Amino acid sequence: MQKLRPHLGHHRPRSRPWISLGVAVAALSACAPPRTTEPPVDAVVLVVVDTLRADALGAYGAPGDVTPTLDALALEGTLFERCLATSSWTWPSTASLLTGKLPPEHGLIGKDGSAISPDVPSVASAFQEAGWATAAFVANPIMDAELGFGRGFDVWEGSDDTWDSASVPLERAEAWLAAREEGEPFFLYVHLVEPHSPYRPSEASVAALALPPLPTAEDLGAVTRAYDLMIKGEPYDESAIEDFGEWRRRCYAAEVRDADIAIAGLLETLRGRRSMERTLLAITSDHGEEFLEHGLMGHGGQLYPESVHVPLIITGPGVPRGLRASERVENRLVGATLLGLAGLQRPAGLAVANLTDATERTLRTEEPSLLHLGSGGWIEGNDYLIPLEQQGLVAGNSVTIRARLESGDRAATHRAFDSTTSTSPAEPAVIEQVSSSFSRLRRPTSSTPLSAELERKLRGLGYNLGRKDR
């Protein structure tokens, strides 16, 4: 298996040297009964802010006034204090959002060049089959329709080879909204890449947060050398890492501010087109970001809370106002929740879920949540390892991670940690629970290799993905 070097800013070409929580409640085949009266909802909007960790929002405790739009939305609807993504990078986690399935179930793990399995139900397809107009406007270039992301969308407009600023998908969404007839029901998906690195915050946000100048090439070289030494457990220039980490945190906050401003613009457009009293709005993220809390920067390497604890805010008809839900939930169930609140049938195979219902949230909390990462990075002593797979199980506040390694005496290496305490060894019984939980999942029987064109695109963006080099 090809050994991937850790690198910060996982996906973008300008930061090459670094690495950039569920048990599935049994997917019920029962569907909601068709409505016999006019539904209270005729617009559903799902916004995914790439790489947005929960504690970057004021509503989740971030200092300053960086996210006034999102903070105000939290007061208008329900904020989920402990929402978990299924993975710590875009492909598997966003596929879970759009299908309701865990990564091993939908098939888009990533490193083997697979796609979302054709037999996995799509949330967008459920809206489409109900006669709703569906459209997606996506700024993340690695989210290609070839991978199955476009299934169920009448319109899918992604990015070719660049990381588009929020203005690009939002202008396209505004034009699409302007073409909608009065009362025409629609499902709109918008995916922004702020605050994904490499950071290019607006001048306004740079000024508002008093950001320092960009690091020079010499600075970045020193950071690269220090980071490589740190990963190897050798002596390194701690000040170079600390200074760069602080710069990244501040630039990240500036781009979070830019995302908040962009969402304010989208809300203005929506309010100008139709009554928000008939609109469901959900805002979440595909994953978070690490800032050396556990030895790495970026995402896609580990399954710690800073990588998988994401915001979730839902507003609209049927959603409690001003509620802060403290129960653990999974954002892969957002699609099922929106379909139910809109009074639409869920496709067979999509879990019946309503995260806005307190009783259901409590019942789901009694079951563990599962996390999954195709490989990522594993720091063990002075070694940086590339597992075949990382499996995580969340129960209460405890998170147990089981890593499967390719060969040798570490093939059954395990690690457990609690979200509020330091790393501790996993209990054998819990390790077995993790293993058995994943063994019960229904996995796709086949995968489709990436096309040569998509592989070219991904490699041009700095990805070392696609077919495995053995």
N, C-alpha and C positions, 0 to 999 in steps of 0.2 A: 504494500500500500504506500502511496506516495506520502512522504513526510512533509506536512505543511509547516512552514515556519510561523511562529506567532507574529502578528502584526497589528498595529493600532489602526483604527479607522478602517474597519474590515472590508468595506466594499469599494471605496473610491480610489481612483488611480493616483491621486496626489499624496496618499499616505501609505505607500506600499509596505514599509518595513514592519508593520505591527498588526496584532490581531484585533482586528476590529472587535403555573404549577399546574385535563386532569385525569382515581380510577374512573374510566369512562362510566358514567351511569349508563346502564344498559340502554342502547338505542331503541327506543320504543317505536314500533311500526304504526301505532295508533295515530291517526291524523285528526286535527281539529275539524269539527263539522262545518260545512259551508254556511256562510251567513245568509239569512233570508231578508235582512234589512240593510239599508245603506250603511257602510262602514264609517266609523268616526275618523278614520285615517285614510288619506289619499296620497300621502307622500312619505317616503322613508328615506332618510339620508344617513349613510354610514361614513364617517371620516376616520381614517387611520393616519396617525401622525407617527411616522417611522422613527424608531429609536427613542421614544419618549418614555423615560422612567417616571413612575408615579410621583416620587418626591421632588420632581422638577416643577410641579404646579403649586401655586400658593394654597389652593384648596387642600393639598396634601401636606402642607407644612413648609414649603419652600419660602425662604425670606424674600423680602422686596415685593415689588408690584410688577412681576414679569408676565403673569398670565391673567389679566383682568377679565378677558372674555370667557375663558374656561372657568374661572372662579365664579363668575356670575351665572353661567349655565348650571354649575353645580347647585346653586341655590334655587334654580328654576325646576330642577328635576331631582334625580337620585344619583348620588355619588357612591361608588363601590370602593370602600377603603382597602380591600384586599383582593384585588383582581389579578389573576395569573394568566399569562400567556403560556402556550404549550411548549414553546421552545425559545431559544435566545437568538435566532436570526430569521430573516425575512421569509424565505421560501416555506419552510414547514409551518411557521406560525401563522402567516397570512393564509395559507391553504386551509389551516384549521378554522380560521375566522370565516372563510367563505364556504366551508363544508360542514362545520360542526364536529369534525372527526379529529382524533389524535394523529400525529404524524405517521406512526406505523400503519394506521388504518387508511389514510388517504394516499399514502405512497410517495409523497414528495419530500423525501428525506434530504436529498440534495447531492450527496457525494457520488452517487451511482448514476447520475444523469437521468433519473426517473422523472415522471410527471404525475399530476393528480390522476388517480385511477378513474377511467371512464365510468365505472359503475358506482362511484361515490356521488351521493346527491349534492346538488349545488343550491345554495340559498338563493342566488340570483335566478336560477332556473325556475324555482318555485314562484317567484314574483312574475317572471316572464310567462309561465304557463297559466297564471291567473289573469293574464291580459294587461299587466302593468308594463309600461315602458321601462327599460333598464339601461343604465349607462355607467361606465367606469372611466375615470380620468386619473391617470397614474403617473407620478413623477419619478418613480423608481425604475430604472431601465432593466433591472434583472427580473422584474415581474413581467414575463413575456406570455402572451396568449397561448403560445405553443405548449406551455407547461400546464395548461388547463385553467389558468386564472380567468380567461375570458369566457368560460362556459356560462351560458345563461344571460349574457349581456348583449342587447341589440347593438350597442356601441361600446367598443373598447378602444380607448386611445391611450397608449403608453408612450414611453420615451425610447428613442432608438439607441443612442450610444452615449447619452449625457444624463447627468443628474439634474433634472429640471427644477428651477426654483418654483415656489408655490404659485407664482403668477401664471405659469403655463397651464397646469391642470384647471386652475380656477377660471381662467378666461374661457377655456373650452367648455367647462361646466356651465358657465353663465350663458354662452351661446346656445348650448343644448337646452337649458331651462327656458330661454326666450322662445324656443320653437315649440314648446309644449302648449297644448290647448287648455283652456280653462277647465279645471276639474279632472284633467287626465291624470290617472294615478301613475306614480313612478317610483322606482327604486334607484337612488343615485349613490354611487360609491366614489369617494375621493381619497387618494393616497398621496400624502405630502412627504417629502424627504427631509425637510428641516425637522429635527436637528441632527441629521446624519452627517458624519465627517466625510471629506474634509470641510471644515467650516468656512462658510462665506456669508457671515451675518451682514445685514444691511448697515449702511452708514448710521442710520438713526439708532439702531440697537447697539452698535459699537459705541456711539456717543452716550447713550442712555446708561450703559453699564460700564463706561470708562475703561474699555478694553485696552490692554497694552499692545504694542506693535506685534506684527507677525514674527515668529522665530526666523532667523536667518538660516541659510543652507548650512552654515557652520554649526549653528545651534542644533539643527535637526540631526546632523551627523553625530554630534556628541550624544544626543538622546538615543539614537539608534544603537550606538556602541554600548552605552550604559544599560539599555534595555536588554540587549542580547546577553550581556554579562550577568544581569540580574536573574534572567530566566535560567541560566546555567548554574546559578548559585555561587558565582564568583564575585570578588570585590568589584564594585562599580561606583560611578559618580552619582551619589544619592541626590545631590543638589540639582543635577541636570534633569533627573526624572521628576523630582518634586516640582521644579519650576515649570516643566512642560505639562505635568498633570494639572497644575493650577491654571495654566493658560487654557488647556482644553476644557476644564470645567467652566471657565468664564465664557469662552466662545460658545460652548454648548448652551449655556443659559441665554446668550444673545440670540441663538437660532431658535430656542424655545419661544422667546419673545416674538420673533418673526413669524413662527407658526401660529401663535395666538392672534397676531394682527391679521394674518391671512384668513383664519377662521372667522374673525369678525367681518371680513369682507364677504365671505360666503353667506353668513347669516343675513347680512344686509341685502344680498341678492335674493335669497329665499324669501325674506319678508316683503320684498318688493314684488314678488311674483304670485304669492298666495298666502292664505292665512296660516300662521304657524300653529293655530289651534287644531289643525288637521294634519300636522307634520310630526313624525317621530324622528328624533335625532339621536344618534349614538356616536360618541367620540371615544376612541381607545388607541392603543398602539400595538404593534406586532412584537416588540421586545423593548428592553431597556438598554442600559449602557453601563459598563464598568469603568471606574476611575481608580484602579489599583487597590480596591478594597480587599481583593483576594489575589493580588499578584499580577493581574493583567489589565490592560486598557482595551476598550472597544466592546465588542459583543461577538456571539457565535462561538465562544471558547468554553464557557462554563454555564452552569445552571443555578447560580446563586441568585438570591432575591433581587439584587440590583439589575440583573439581566432579564428577569421574568415577572417582576412586580410592575404592572402597568396601570395607567389610569383607565377608568371606565365611568363615563357620565352618560345617562340616558334621560331625555326630556320628551314630553309630548303627552297625548291622550292616554289615560290609564296608568301613567307613571307617577308615583308619589312625589310631591314637591318638597324640596328642602330636606330630603332624607339622606342620611349618611349610613349606608348599609355596611355593617361590620363583618358579616359572614364572608368566609372565603368563597369566591366564585371563579369561574373560568370564562374568559372572553370568547372562547370558541362557541359558547352557547348564546352569544348575542344575536346571531342570525335567527335562530329558532324563537328567541324572545320577540324580536321585531315582527316576524311572521305572525305569531300568535296575537300580539297587540294590534296588528293590522287586520285581524280576523280572517287570515288566509290559511289554507290547508298546508301543512308541512308534508314534504315528500316522504314516502316510506323510507326508513333508514335514518332519518334526521331526528335526533332526540327531541322529545316534547319537553320544552323548558320555558320557564318564565322567571327570569332573574329579578323581576320587579315584585314578585310575590314572596313575602317574608316566610311563609310556611315552607315553600319549596326551597328557598335558600337554606333554611335550617336543615331540611332533610338532606340536601346535597352536601352540606358541611360534614354530616356524619360519615360520608364516604371520602376516601382519600382522593387526591388529584394526582394525575400523572404528568410528568415532564419528559421530553425526549430531545436528544441531540445526536445527529448522525456521527459526528466525530468530535470536533472541537479540540480543546487543549486540556491537558491534565498535568498539574504541577505536583510532583511527588518528591520531596526532598530536593535534591539538586537536579532532578530530571524533568524535562518537559516532554510528555508523552502524547501520542496521538491515538486515542482509543478508537476501536471500531464503532462504538456506540456508547452513549451515556443515557442511563435510565434513572428517572427521578420519581420519588413518591412523597407526597406531602400529606401529612396527617397532623391535625392540630397545628402547632408551631414548628414541628419537626420536619426536616427535609432530609431524606436519605437518597444518596446518589450512588448508583452502581455502574462501574465502568467495565466494559468488555474490551480487553486488549487482544491484539492479534496473536501473540504467541508468548511462550515462556512462562516463568513462574509467577508473573504478574497477571496472568490471564483472568484471574478472579479477584483482581484488586477492587476494593470497595472503599467508599468514604461516606461518612454521614456528618451533617452539621445542622445545627438549629439556627433559625433565622435571627436569634438574639444572643447566641453564645458562640464561643469559638469552636473550631472543628473538633469532632470527637469520633472515635471508632464506631462503626455501625454494629448494632446487635445482629447476630446471625439470623434470628427469627425475622427481623425486619428486612434484611437482605433477601431472604427467601420470599418474603411478601412482595418485594419489588420485582423479583424475577418472575414469580408466578402471575403477577398482575399483567405483565407485558406478554407472557406466553399465551394468555387467554385472548389477546386482541386478534381480531380478524384482519389479516394483512392481505394486500393485493397479491394476486397470483402471478402477475407479470408486470414488467416495466418497459417503458418506451425510451430508447436512448435519445439523447439530445441530437438535434440536427447539427450538421457541420457549421451552418450559419450561426446558430445560437451559441455553439461553443466558441466560435470566433468572437462573437459579441462579448461574451462573458470574460474571455481571456483578455480582450481589449480593455475591459473595465477593471482588470486587476484580479479577476477570480481565477483560482486554480481548481476549477470544478469540471464537471462533465464525466466522461468515462474514466474509470480508474486506470492509472498507469501501474501495471504490476510487473 
